[in-house]
Amino acid sequence: MSKVVSMSSLVAVGIGASAAVWLSNKPNRIKAESVLRDWKRKVKPNVYAKSEQLPIEKGGNPHPQDFADNEMVSEGAQYSVQFYNEKIQ
């Protein structure tokens, strides 16, 4: 068991040392930073990238024949007015 632990620790130390040597050059650091930045954008896109993907086709003006959407809009308006009236009174 101790040989397995020592082998895995030697592999980890070797990987860490080789990464430190590789990152000691400035061009390699720049490459690594750009790769990490690209990965970060893929995992967590910024707000502006997300806003371009939102479906804002009928935002604010529901179609008169779309009864479910009209019901939702009217309920939302009633809730905000009721909340405002409770705060004022």
N, C-alpha and C positions, 0 to 999 in steps of 0.2 A: 504494500500500500504506500509506503514511503517513497518508493521509486516512482510510482505514478504521480504522486504529489510533487516530487522534485522535478520530474520531467515536465509536468504542466507549468510549473513555476519557471523553469528554464525557457520554455517556449514563450511564455508571457514576457519575460525579461528580454528575450531576443527580439520579439516584435516591437516592444517599447524602444529598445535601443536603435533598431533599424529605422523606426519612425522618427526618432530624435535626430539621427544622422541625416535622413532624407529631408527633414524640415529645416535643417541648419542652413540650406541654400535659400536665398531670397526668392528666386523664380519658382522653386518648389512650394514655398509658403504661399505665394500668390495663387498658384494653381489649386492648392488645397483650399484656400479661402473661397475661391470662386466655385469650386465643387460643393463645398458645404453651404454656400449661399444659395446655389441652385437647388440643393436638396431641401433646404429650409423653405424656399418658395413653393416647392411641390407639396410639401407636407402641410404648411400653414400659409396659404396665400394671403396677401395683404388686402386691405379693405377695398381698394380701388379695383383690384382684379375681381373680387366677389361682386361688386356693384354692377359690373358689366354683364354678369351672368343672371342677374335677377330678372324675373318676368314682370316687367312694368308696362305691359301692353294696355291694360285698362285701369291703371292706377288713378283713383280719385273720382272717376266718372263711370259708375256702373251702367251697363246696358239696361234700358227699360224693360226688356223682355227676360232678363236673367233674374228670375224671382229669388233664387237662393242667395245670390250676391246682394240683391237689394235688401233682403231680410237681414243679412249680416251687417250691411252698412247702417240700416236703420237701428238695429240693436246697439251697435257701437255708438251711434250718435246719442241715443237715449241714455246709455251708461255714462258718457262723459258729461252730459247736461245734468244728470242726476247727481253725479259726484261733485260737480261745480256748485249746484244748489245746496247740497249738504254742507259744503265747506263755507259758503257765504252765510247760510242761515244758522 
